[in-house]
């Protein structure tokens, strides 16, 4: 179930990123890459992709699939924190961190680590879930219990993140929030689209100031 919705959302994620970032030849870090659906699409568009996930099992699935499709993505079982500690000189032009922040112990810390891994003028693409009664209804009750789009227990409502909170963490790392856009879903037509409604799922495009390290 959860992969089905990702396959539907992925073209929207890709078009959001592609319209804002020139991918060809760029060094990209996909944080919390899961099965590698996004990583492989970015790689196919000419980016040099390193994809990381904390789960050994998930990385193995991604690697196995990568072999099947002859993917050039470099998969690593690691975290942003470990990358910074082990390879402090490593920097990326673009970092994608989609549907991860609502699952990590400290999302503000993850933003901080992503900022440190970005080159000056680099791009950070985020997506997460807003925290309000409607997002609870859609993302938890709807997606997990009524529509069975996701396994039960996938989300913890208390870890959902308001755009105001996320933008505060972004600003505190001297990053610039360029744009926020919503991802909407209609269960009747089974359609997803990007638009102004950031009440449930939303994306942010963030840029690092040139002078900040």
C-alpha positions as CSV (number, residue, x, y, z in Angstrom):
1,X,0.0,0.0,0.0
2,X,2.5,2.6,1.1
3,X,4.6,2.1,-2.1
4,X,1.5,2.5,-4.3
5,X,0.9,6.0,-3.0
6,X,4.6,6.9,-3.4
7,X,4.5,5.8,-7.0
8,X,1.6,8.2,-7.6
9,X,3.2,11.1,-5.7
10,X,6.7,10.6,-7.2
11,X,6.0,12.4,-10.5
12,X,4.7,15.4,-8.6
13,X,7.8,15.4,-6.4
14,X,10.0,15.2,-9.4
15,X,8.2,18.0,-11.3
16,X,8.3,20.2,-8.1
17,X,12.1,19.7,-7.8
18,X,12.9,19.9,-11.6
19,X,11.1,23.2,-12.0
20,X,13.2,24.8,-9.2
21,X,16.5,23.1,-9.5
22,X,18.8,22.3,-12.4
23,X,19.6,18.7,-11.8
24,X,22.0,17.8,-14.6
25,X,25.5,17.0,-13.2
26,X,24.5,18.1,-9.7
27,X,25.6,16.2,-6.6
28,X,22.4,15.3,-4.7
29,X,21.9,13.7,-1.3
30,X,18.5,12.0,-0.8
31,X,18.0,11.7,2.9
32,X,15.7,8.9,4.1
33,X,15.6,7.5,0.6
34,X,13.4,4.5,1.4
35,X,13.2,2.1,-1.5
36,X,14.9,4.6,-3.8
37,X,12.0,5.7,-5.9
38,X,12.9,9.4,-5.8
39,X,16.7,8.7,-5.9
40,X,16.5,6.7,-9.1
41,X,14.3,9.3,-10.8
42,X,16.7,12.1,-9.9
43,X,19.6,10.0,-11.2
44,X,17.8,9.3,-14.5
45,X,17.5,13.1,-14.9
46,X,21.3,13.4,-14.9
47,X,22.1,14.0,-11.2
48,X,24.9,12.3,-9.3
49,X,22.9,10.8,-6.4
50,X,23.9,9.6,-3.0
51,X,21.0,8.1,-1.2
52,X,21.0,7.4,2.5
53,X,18.6,5.6,4.9
54,X,19.1,4.6,8.6
55,X,17.5,1.2,7.9
56,X,19.7,-1.6,6.7
57,X,16.7,-3.5,5.4
58,X,15.5,-0.6,3.4
59,X,18.9,0.2,1.9
60,X,19.2,-3.5,0.9
61,X,15.8,-3.3,-0.9
62,X,16.9,-0.1,-2.7
63,X,20.3,-1.6,-3.7
64,X,18.6,-4.8,-5.0
65,X,16.2,-2.8,-7.1
66,X,19.0,-0.5,-8.3
67,X,20.9,-3.5,-9.6
68,X,17.8,-4.7,-11.5
69,X,17.4,-1.4,-13.3
70,X,21.1,-0.8,-13.6
71,X,20.9,2.4,-11.5
72,X,23.9,4.7,-10.9
73,X,22.6,5.7,-7.4
74,X,25.1,5.3,-4.6
75,X,23.2,3.8,-1.6
76,X,24.6,4.0,1.9
77,X,23.2,2.9,5.3
78,X,24.0,6.0,7.2
79,X,22.5,9.2,8.6
80,X,23.2,12.9,8.1
81,X,24.8,13.0,11.5
82,X,27.2,10.1,10.7
83,X,28.0,11.6,7.3
84,X,29.0,14.9,8.9
85,X,31.2,13.1,11.5
86,X,32.8,10.7,9.1
87,X,33.2,12.9,6.0
88,X,33.1,16.6,7.2
89,X,34.4,17.9,3.8
90,X,31.5,16.3,1.9
91,X,29.1,18.8,0.4
92,X,26.1,18.5,-1.9
93,X,24.5,20.9,-4.4
94,X,21.0,19.7,-3.6
95,X,19.5,17.8,-0.6
96,X,16.1,16.2,-0.7
97,X,14.5,15.2,2.6
98,X,10.9,14.1,1.8
99,X,8.5,12.5,4.2
100,X,11.2,12.0,6.8
101,X,11.0,14.9,9.2
102,X,7.8,13.6,10.8
103,X,9.6,10.3,11.7
104,X,13.0,11.4,13.1
105,X,13.7,12.0,16.8
106,X,14.7,15.7,16.2
107,X,13.6,17.3,13.0
108,X,15.3,20.6,13.8
109,X,18.6,18.7,14.2
110,X,18.0,17.0,10.8
111,X,17.5,20.5,9.2
112,X,20.8,21.7,10.9
113,X,22.7,18.7,9.6
114,X,21.2,19.1,6.0
115,X,22.3,22.8,6.2
116,X,25.9,21.8,7.1
117,X,26.0,19.3,4.2
118,X,24.9,21.9,1.6
119,X,27.2,24.0,-0.5
120,X,26.7,27.8,-0.4
121,X,23.8,28.7,-2.7
122,X,22.7,25.0,-2.5
123,X,19.0,23.9,-2.6
124,X,17.2,21.9,0.1
125,X,13.8,20.3,-0.8
126,X,11.6,19.3,2.2
127,X,8.2,17.7,2.5
128,X,6.3,16.8,5.6
129,X,2.8,16.8,7.1
130,X,1.1,19.8,8.8
131,X,-0.3,19.4,12.3
132,X,-4.0,20.3,12.7
133,X,-7.4,18.5,13.0
134,X,-7.7,18.1,9.2
135,X,-4.2,16.5,8.8
136,X,-5.1,14.1,11.6
137,X,-8.3,13.2,9.8
138,X,-6.6,12.7,6.5
139,X,-3.1,11.5,7.2
140,X,-3.9,9.3,10.2
141,X,-7.5,8.3,10.2
142,X,-8.1,8.5,6.5
143,X,-4.8,7.1,5.1
144,X,-4.2,4.5,7.7
145,X,-7.6,3.4,9.0
146,X,-10.3,4.2,6.4
147,X,-8.6,4.1,3.0
148,X,-5.8,1.7,4.0
149,X,-3.3,3.6,1.9
150,X,-0.6,3.2,4.6
151,X,0.1,0.6,7.3
152,X,-1.6,1.4,10.6
153,X,0.9,3.2,13.0
154,X,2.9,4.7,10.1
155,X,2.3,8.2,11.6
156,X,2.5,9.7,15.0
157,X,0.3,12.9,14.9
158,X,2.3,14.6,17.7
159,X,5.3,14.5,15.3
160,X,3.6,16.3,12.5
161,X,5.1,19.7,11.8
162,X,3.4,23.1,11.3
163,X,4.9,25.2,8.4
164,X,5.6,28.0,11.0
165,X,7.7,25.6,13.1
166,X,9.6,24.3,10.0
167,X,10.3,27.8,8.7
168,X,11.6,28.8,12.2
169,X,14.1,26.0,12.2
170,X,15.1,26.9,8.6
171,X,15.7,30.6,9.5
172,X,17.7,29.6,12.6
173,X,20.2,27.8,10.2
174,X,20.5,31.0,8.0
175,X,18.6,29.3,5.2
176,X,16.1,31.1,3.0
177,X,12.6,29.7,2.5
178,X,11.8,30.4,-1.1
179,X,8.5,28.7,-1.5
180,X,5.9,26.5,0.2
181,X,3.4,24.5,-1.8
182,X,0.7,21.9,-0.8
183,X,0.1,18.4,-2.0
184,X,-3.6,17.5,-2.2
185,X,-5.4,14.2,-2.6
186,X,-8.9,13.3,-3.6
187,X,-9.8,9.8,-2.4
188,X,-12.8,9.6,-4.7
189,X,-10.8,10.1,-7.9
190,X,-7.6,8.8,-6.4
191,X,-5.8,11.9,-7.7
192,X,-2.9,13.9,-6.3
193,X,-1.9,17.5,-7.2
194,X,0.2,20.4,-6.1
195,X,-1.4,23.7,-5.1
196,X,-2.0,26.4,-2.5
197,X,-3.6,24.1,0.2
198,X,-0.8,23.4,2.7
199,X,-3.3,22.0,5.3
200,X,-2.1,18.4,5.1
201,X,1.0,17.6,3.0
202,X,3.4,20.3,2.0
203,X,6.7,20.9,0.3
204,X,9.3,23.6,0.9
205,X,12.0,24.8,-1.4
206,X,14.9,26.3,0.7
207,X,18.2,27.9,-0.3
208,X,21.4,28.3,1.6
209,X,23.0,31.8,1.6
210,X,26.2,31.9,-0.4
211,X,28.4,33.1,2.5
212,X,27.2,30.7,5.2
213,X,29.2,27.5,5.8
